[in-house]
Amino acid sequence: MTAVSTYFYLGTAIVAEVIATSALKACDGFTKIVPTLMTIGFYLVAFWFLSLTLKSMPTGIVYGIWSGVGIVLICAVSWIWFKQTLDIPALVGLGLIVLGVVVVNLFSKSVSL
């Protein structure tokens, strides 16, 4: 598996997880069928692509990138879509998460594909 396909699979897993989590907010305790089906479907897609990524990258690194980028993206979606504001400490913390993901990808020998 090439590095491009690995990161494509990881990116797809992250986007699917963000969509699923956004739909989870809208499914109102699984009482609304369309958001519920979207949640289930996109989580399945997310985990399938995550499993493909794990074929060529270490589990801890994959999970760190997946969760870190996912946290930042779901916060952005929540801010824009659900009007949930973030204060300065939250933004600083999210910045540190982004910095951590960048450090892992640029400097860790564990990421080599």
C-alpha positions in Angstrom: 0.0 0.0 0.0 1.4 3.4 -0.9 1.7 6.4 1.4 -0.9 8.3 -0.7 -3.5 5.5 -0.4 -2.8 5.1 3.3 -3.4 8.8 4.0 -6.4 8.8 1.6 -7.9 5.9 3.7 -7.1 7.7 6.9 -8.6 11.0 5.6 -11.8 9.2 4.4 -12.1 7.5 7.9 -11.8 10.9 9.6 -14.3 12.6 7.4 -16.8 9.7 7.7 -16.4 9.8 11.5 -17.1 13.6 11.6 -20.2 13.1 9.5 -21.3 10.3 11.7 -20.8 12.3 14.9 -22.6 15.3 13.4 -25.5 13.0 12.5 -25.4 11.5 16.0 -26.2 15.0 17.4 -29.2 15.2 15.0 -30.6 11.8 15.6 -32.0 12.9 19.0 -31.4 9.7 21.0 -31.9 7.5 17.9 -35.5 8.7 17.6 -35.0 10.2 14.1 -34.6 7.5 11.4 -32.6 9.3 8.8 -29.9 10.8 11.1 -29.8 7.4 12.9 -29.1 5.5 9.6 -26.5 8.1 8.6 -24.8 7.7 12.0 -24.6 3.9 11.6 -23.6 4.0 8.0 -20.9 6.6 8.3 -19.4 5.0 11.4 -19.2 1.7 9.4 -17.5 3.5 6.6 -15.1 5.2 9.1 -14.1 2.0 10.8 -13.7 0.1 7.5 -11.3 2.8 6.1 -9.6 2.9 9.5 -9.0 -0.8 9.3 -7.5 -0.4 5.8 -5.1 2.3 7.2 -4.0 -0.1 10.0 -2.6 -2.5 7.4 0.4 -0.2 6.9 0.6 2.2 9.9 1.0 1.5 13.6 -2.2 1.5 15.6 -1.2 4.1 18.1 -0.1 6.6 15.4 -3.2 6.0 13.3 -5.5 6.4 16.3 -3.6 9.6 17.4 -4.0 11.2 14.0 -7.6 10.0 13.6 -8.8 11.2 16.9 -6.8 14.4 16.9 -7.9 15.6 13.5 -11.4 14.3 14.1 -11.6 16.4 17.4 -10.6 19.5 15.6 -12.9 19.0 12.6 -16.0 18.1 14.8 -15.3 21.2 16.9 -15.3 23.3 13.7 -18.5 21.6 12.4 -20.1 22.2 15.8 -19.1 25.8 15.8 -20.3 26.4 12.3 -23.3 24.1 12.0 -24.6 23.9 15.6 -23.5 27.4 16.6 -21.6 26.0 19.6 -18.9 28.6 20.4 -15.4 28.0 21.5 -13.5 30.2 24.0 -9.8 31.0 23.9 -8.7 28.1 26.1 -10.6 25.7 23.9 -9.0 27.2 20.8 -5.6 27.0 22.4 -6.1 23.4 23.3 -7.3 22.5 19.8 -4.2 24.3 18.4 -2.0 22.0 20.7 -3.8 19.0 19.3 -3.0 20.1 15.7 0.6 20.8 16.7 0.8 17.3 18.2 -0.5 15.7 15.0 2.0 17.7 12.9 4.9 16.7 15.2 4.0 13.1 15.0 3.7 13.2 11.2 6.9 15.2 10.6 9.3 13.8 13.2 8.2 10.4 14.3 10.0 7.4 12.8 6.9 5.3 13.7 5.0 6.9 10.8 7.3 5.7 8.0 5.3 3.8 5.5 
